[in-house]
Amino acid sequence: MKTLLILILAIVIIIISTTLLLAQPGLPGAPSQAPIDGGLGLLAAAGGAYAWKKLREGKNEK
């Protein structure tokens, strides 16, 4: 009986220790979203104004 108890205890300790030693870290949380509305809108407006200026300059040279 004593041998059986020691054997069961050894098996339980081995199972618990392998579970703890092989544990993987959890997945990272969701990334925070970057706001792109203000700066991207200004860049688009500046690019459109620059293109319009270049188109008008091209028509005036002909």
C-alpha positions as CSV (number, residue, x, y, z in Angstrom):
1,M,0.0,0.0,0.0
2,K,2.8,2.4,0.9
3,T,4.5,1.7,-2.5
4,L,1.3,2.4,-4.4
5,L,0.8,5.7,-2.6
6,I,4.4,6.8,-3.3
7,L,4.0,5.8,-7.0
8,I,0.7,7.7,-7.4
9,L,2.3,10.8,-5.6
10,A,5.3,10.6,-8.0
11,I,3.1,10.4,-11.1
12,V,1.0,13.4,-9.9
13,I,4.1,15.5,-9.2
14,I,5.5,14.7,-12.6
15,I,2.3,15.6,-14.4
16,I,1.9,18.9,-12.5
17,S,5.6,19.9,-12.9
18,T,5.6,19.2,-16.7
19,T,2.4,21.3,-17.0
20,L,3.9,24.2,-15.2
21,L,7.3,24.0,-17.0
22,L,5.8,23.8,-20.5
23,A,3.3,26.7,-20.0
24,Q,3.4,29.2,-22.8
25,P,2.7,32.9,-22.4
26,G,-0.7,34.2,-23.4
27,L,-1.4,36.1,-26.6
28,P,-0.8,39.8,-26.6
29,G,-3.8,42.2,-26.4
30,A,-5.3,44.0,-29.4
31,P,-3.1,46.8,-30.7
32,S,-4.3,50.4,-30.3
33,Q,-5.5,51.9,-33.4
34,A,-3.7,54.9,-34.8
35,P,-5.8,58.0,-35.8
36,I,-5.0,58.9,-39.4
37,D,-7.9,61.3,-40.1
38,G,-6.4,64.7,-39.5
39,G,-2.9,64.4,-40.9
40,L,-4.0,62.3,-43.8
41,G,-6.7,64.7,-44.8
42,L,-4.2,67.6,-44.7
43,L,-1.7,65.7,-46.8
44,A,-4.4,64.9,-49.4
45,A,-5.6,68.5,-49.6
46,A,-2.0,69.7,-50.0
47,G,-1.3,67.1,-52.7
48,G,-4.5,68.1,-54.5
49,A,-3.6,71.8,-54.4
50,Y,-0.1,71.1,-55.6
51,A,-1.4,69.0,-58.5
52,W,-4.0,71.7,-59.4
53,K,-1.2,74.3,-59.4
54,K,1.0,72.2,-61.7
55,L,-1.9,71.6,-64.1
56,R,-2.7,75.3,-64.3
57,E,1.0,76.2,-64.9
58,G,1.2,73.6,-67.7
59,K,-1.9,75.1,-69.4
60,N,-0.5,78.7,-69.2
61,E,2.8,77.8,-70.9
62,K,1.2,76.5,-74.1
